[in-house]
Amino acid sequence: MGRLIRTTPGPDATVAEVAHWYELKANMLEHIAAEDGARRQVALRQAEAAHQHATQLLAA
């Protein structure tokens, strides 16, 4: 989680940098889902949303 916070893109970030950050976020959420059964479904939904957002950013 620390890496995700430290790499949050700033206002001058490129679309590719922002998309990459969303992929990092999705990976972190997938890790949480694998480790925490109680929050698994929520984390997986959030991970999927982050993957979709990254894809949409790169498609624009």
PEWOJO-V673310 format. One record per residue. RES is the residue in three letters. SS is DSSP state (2 for helix, 1 for strand, 0 for the rest). PSI is psi in degrees with one decimal (NA if undefined). NEAR is the number of other C-alpha atoms within 8 Angstrom. Layout:
res=RES ss=SS psi=PSI near=NEAR
res=RES ss=SS psi=PSI near=NEAR
This chain:
res=MET ss=0 psi=-35.4 near=5
res=GLY ss=2 psi=-43.0 near=5
res=ARG ss=2 psi=-41.9 near=6
res=LEU ss=2 psi=-44.0 near=10
res=ILE ss=2 psi=-42.8 near=7
res=ARG ss=2 psi=-24.1 near=6
res=THR ss=0 psi=13.3 near=7
res=THR ss=0 psi=125.8 near=7
res=PRO ss=0 psi=143.7 near=9
res=GLY ss=0 psi=-177.0 near=5
res=PRO ss=0 psi=-20.2 near=4
res=ASP ss=0 psi=7.5 near=5
res=ALA ss=0 psi=147.7 near=8
res=THR ss=0 psi=164.5 near=6
res=VAL ss=2 psi=-41.1 near=8
res=ALA ss=2 psi=-39.4 near=8
res=GLU ss=2 psi=-41.1 near=9
res=VAL ss=2 psi=-43.8 near=12
res=ALA ss=2 psi=-41.7 near=13
res=HIS ss=2 psi=-40.8 near=9
res=TRP ss=2 psi=-41.3 near=12
res=TYR ss=2 psi=-33.1 near=12
res=GLU ss=2 psi=-40.0 near=11
res=LEU ss=2 psi=-41.8 near=9
res=LYS ss=2 psi=-43.5 near=11
res=ALA ss=2 psi=-42.5 near=14
res=ASN ss=2 psi=-41.7 near=9
res=MET ss=2 psi=-43.9 near=9
res=LEU ss=2 psi=-37.4 near=12
res=GLU ss=2 psi=-37.0 near=11
res=HIS ss=2 psi=-43.7 near=8
res=ILE ss=2 psi=-43.2 near=11
res=ALA ss=2 psi=-38.6 near=14
res=ALA ss=2 psi=-27.9 near=8
res=GLU ss=2 psi=-22.7 near=7
res=ASP ss=0 psi=95.7 near=8
res=GLY ss=2 psi=-32.1 near=7
res=ALA ss=2 psi=-32.0 near=5
res=ARG ss=2 psi=12.2 near=9
res=ARG ss=2 psi=-53.5 near=12
res=GLN ss=2 psi=-41.6 near=8
res=VAL ss=2 psi=-46.2 near=8
res=ALA ss=2 psi=-39.7 near=12
res=LEU ss=2 psi=-39.1 near=11
res=ARG ss=2 psi=-41.6 near=8
res=GLN ss=2 psi=-37.7 near=10
res=ALA ss=2 psi=-44.6 near=13
res=GLU ss=2 psi=-40.6 near=9
res=ALA ss=2 psi=-39.8 near=9
res=ALA ss=2 psi=-42.3 near=12
res=HIS ss=2 psi=-45.4 near=11
res=GLN ss=2 psi=-40.3 near=8
res=HIS ss=2 psi=-42.5 near=10
res=ALA ss=2 psi=-42.8 near=13
res=THR ss=2 psi=-43.2 near=9
res=GLN ss=2 psi=-39.8 near=8
res=LEU ss=2 psi=-43.0 near=11
res=LEU ss=2 psi=-22.7 near=9
res=ALA ss=2 psi=-20.1 near=5
res=ALA ss=0 psi=NA near=4
